[in-house]
């Protein structure tokens, strides 16, 4: 295996089910990350760090104490840009910039080197924040999340603006969810439980597997007598909410890619992910010389919690074990 400098981390978002139901607290989440052997911590502050964005010096002291206790490293702060903060108007551009600067300062104090930027954020706003991010040693990384991909005009617009600024603080954070080779099983099984027609679900999966003709699915399913649940699944496929992108399509943008969301929906007992071919993706990143973190991001809970007890800890453990094997460390 080629030498590489890829590190493993976990987004605490992965434990959202247990956190929401009070079964796990922040320290429990960090402890479980450390137990997998991963070192990186990605956090959605608004979700797990009450008081955002106004924290005391004591808060940051305790945060770093927690990191030290478990040998973990703060890696990424996931931010949101609340453009509808006020009921009667959207934020002005200047207010958006000031909002992001608060996130930059917060990420710096957490010890995070990157910020996940929500994909709807205009590049012109980020360009105005670039120098401030540089001063605070933080990168602003737009999440490239399905239905977006690196051939999408919105992502290409960001790329052009980033190149014009010349700033090393602007870049991308691809989400592996845009590399679903098979439609996630737990999602179509949930659709069936919610009333989808099994025959039509099988047909849609067959169409998805060849990655052609997806745009016409809603109309086809409608002609075949599909109900509302069938049509919702057809629309999700048609709109690219789940999509297959060849891993090599990201290579021209690697100089601007500094972090990956290791999205997964269902880790099987054999140590593979049902829908996302990590065995095809990781070698591409190694050969490309990627230097950064891949953070596990479990998002299967919402598709199974109607019938199964969610075990996010086990799912993350399996995912990290798979990554460890593919990365050779």
N, C-alpha and C positions, 0 to 999 in steps of 0.2 A: 504493500500500500504506500502511496505517495505521502511524503511528510506534509503536514499541514498545521495551521494554527487556528483551527475551529474549536470553539468551546461550547459546552452544554449549559443551558439554563432552563428555567421554568417560569412561565407567566403565572402569577398567583391567581389570575382569572380562571385557571384550570380547576381551581377548587371552589368555584362559585357556588355550587349546589350545597356543599357542606357548610360553607361560610354563611350563606343566606339563612340556612336553617339552624344556625348556632352550634353546629356540631364541631366546627373548627374556628379557632381565632387566628389572628395574624401570626402569632408565634408558632402555632400548630402547623400552619402552611409552610413557614420557613423551615421548621424542623423536618417536615416531610420532603422538601426539596433536598436538604442536606443528606437525608437518608438514601436518596437515589444516587448520590455521588456527583450530582450536578452542583455547580458553584454559582451560577448566575441567578439573580432575582429580578424579575420584571413585575412591576406593580402598577395597578390602576389606583392612583391615590384617592380619587373621589369615591372609590368602592371600599377600600380597606383602611384608609388613613383618615378617620373623621377629623373635620376641621379645615379641610382644604379650602383655600390655599394659605390660610393663616396659621402658621405653626411657630411655636416658641423655640428658643435655643435648646431648651430641655427636651423637646420632642426629638430634634435631630440627634442630640446626644444619646437618647435612648434607642433610636433607630440604629445608629452605628454600633451601639453596645449589643443589640440583637444580632446584627450581622456578624460581629466578632464572636459571639457565643456559639454560632453554628458554622463558622468558617465559610460564610457565603459572601458574595460580592454584588452590590447593587449595580445593575446593568442598564435597565430601561424604565422610564416613567412614561406611562400611556396617558396622553392628554386628550381633552376634548375642547373644541372651540365653541362655546355656547353663544352663537350669534343672536339668539333670541332671548338673551338674558332679561331684557325688558319687554313688557307686554305690548307696548305700543310702537316698537321700532326695532330694527336690527342694529347690531353694533356697527359703528363706523369703522373704516379701515384702521384709523389711529387707535381706536379702542381694541380692535382685534390684535394689533401689534402689542399693545400694553398687556393684554391678557396672556399672550404667548410668552412675553418676557417674564411674567410671574412664574410660568411653568419652567422656563429656563433656569431661573434662580432657584426654584424648588428642586429641580433635578440635580443641579450642581451641589446643593447642600445634602441631598440624599446620597450623592456619590455616583449617580448615574451618568454615563457618558453619552447616552442617546435618549431621544424622546420620540415616541410613536406619535406622529401627526395624523389626525383623522383625514381620510382621503378626500374629503370635500373642501379642504382648505386651499384657497387660491395661491399659486406660486408667488404672485406679486407681494402677498402679505408676508410669506416666508422670506422673501428676498430682503424685506425691510428689517427682519429679525436676525439676519445672518451674522452681522458683525457682533451683535450682543451675544449670540450663541458662541461665536469664536472666543470672545472675551471670557466666557464661563466654561470653556472646554466641553461644550455639549454639541452634538449633532442633531439636526432636525430632520427626521426621516419620515417621508410620506409613506403610509401603509398602502402597498399595492395589493388590493384585496378584490377578489371576484365580486362583481363582474368586470372590474378593471384588470388590465394586463398591460404588458409593455408595448403592445401595438395599438393601444387605445389613445385617441387623440388627446384626452385629458392628461394622461401620463406623459405623453410626448411633449405636451405644452410645458409641463413641469420641467422636464429634462432640458428643454431649450432655455428656459429661464435660469435654471441652475448653471448651465454652461456659461451664460452671459455674465452672471455675477462673479464667476470664478471662485466662489467661496467653497471651502472644504467642509463647511458646516451643514450643507444641504445635500440630501440624498434620499435613498429609498429603503423601505423595509418590506420586501415581498412576503406575502402570506402563502404558505404551501396549499391553502385551499383553492388556489387557482390552478393547481396541478392534480385535480381529481380525475384519475383515469377511469374509475368506475363510480357511478352514482352511489353515495353512501347508503349502505344497506339499512342501517338503523333508521334512516329518514324515510325510505320508501316503505319499510315495514310499519313505521308509525302512521304513514299515510293510509295504509290498508286498515290499520286499527281504527283510523278516523273516518273510514268509509270509502276509501278509494277502491276501484274495481281491479281485482287481481289480474285479470287478463290484460287490461290496459297498462297496468304498472309493469307487467312483464314486457309488453311491447315498447314502452318508453325506455326501459332499461336497455333493450336491444338496440334502439336508435342511439341512445347515449353512448353505448359501447363502441360504435363505429365513428362517433364524433362527426356525423354528417346529418343534415336534415333537421337539426334541432329548431331552427327558426320556424319551421312549418308545423311543429308539434301541436301547439294550441288548437289550430284550425283542424288538424287531423283528428286529434282526440275529441274535439267537439263533434265532428262528423260521425265518429265511432260511438257517440252516445255517452261521452264522459260526463260525470257529475262535477260538482264544484271542487271537490278534493282532487279529482283527476286533473282538472284544468289548472289548479294551483301548482301541481307538480310539473305539468307541461310548461307552464309559464316560467317557473323557476329554471328549467332547463333552457328554454328559449331565450331568456334574458341573460343567460350566462352566470346566474347566481352560483352555479356549480359549473366548472369548466375544466377542460384539459388543455394545458399549455405545455409544449415540449420544454423540458428544463433548459435546453441549450438556447432558447429564445431570450433568456435573461443575460447571456454572456456579453453582449455589446454594452450593457449598462453596469457591469461589475465594478467599475471605478467609483460608482455612486451608491453601491449597495454595501451597507455596513452592519446589517442585522437581519435575521430571518425569524418569522413566526412559524414555528413547527406545528402548524395546524394538524389536528387529527380528530377523527370522529369515533373510530372504533379500533382499538388494539385487540387483536385476536390472541388466543392462547398460544399460538405458534410464534408469537413475537413479531407479527407483521401488521401493518395497517390495512384495513380492508380496501379502501378506495384510493389512497395516495401512495404511489410506488416509490417509497423512500430509497429503495435499492437502485433506482434509476436517477434520483435527484442528487443524493449525497456525493457520488463520484464526480458529477459535473462540478459541484462546488469545490471539491478538493483539487481537481485539475485546474480550475480557474484561479486557485490561490486565494480563495475567500479567507479573510482574517476577521473573525468576529464570532458572535454567539448565534446559535440556533436555540430558541426558547420553546419548549413544549407548550402548546396551547390546546387544551382539551375542550371540545365543544360538542360532545355527544350527549351530554346530560339531558338536554331539553327534549331529545327524541326518545328517551327510554324511561323517564321518571314516572310515566303513567302506569307502567307495569313492572318495572324493576327497581330495586334499591340501587341508587347511583353510588359507585365506588370510584370516585375521581382519583383517590390515592393509588389504587391498583392500576388504573389506566395510565397515569403519569409514570408509575414505576415501570410498566411494560414499555412505554414509549422511550424512556430514558435508557433502558436496557438495549432496545433496538438501536438507538443512536450510538450508544457506546460501542456496540458491535460493528456498526457501519463505519464509525470513525476510527476504530482500532485503538481506543483508549478508554 
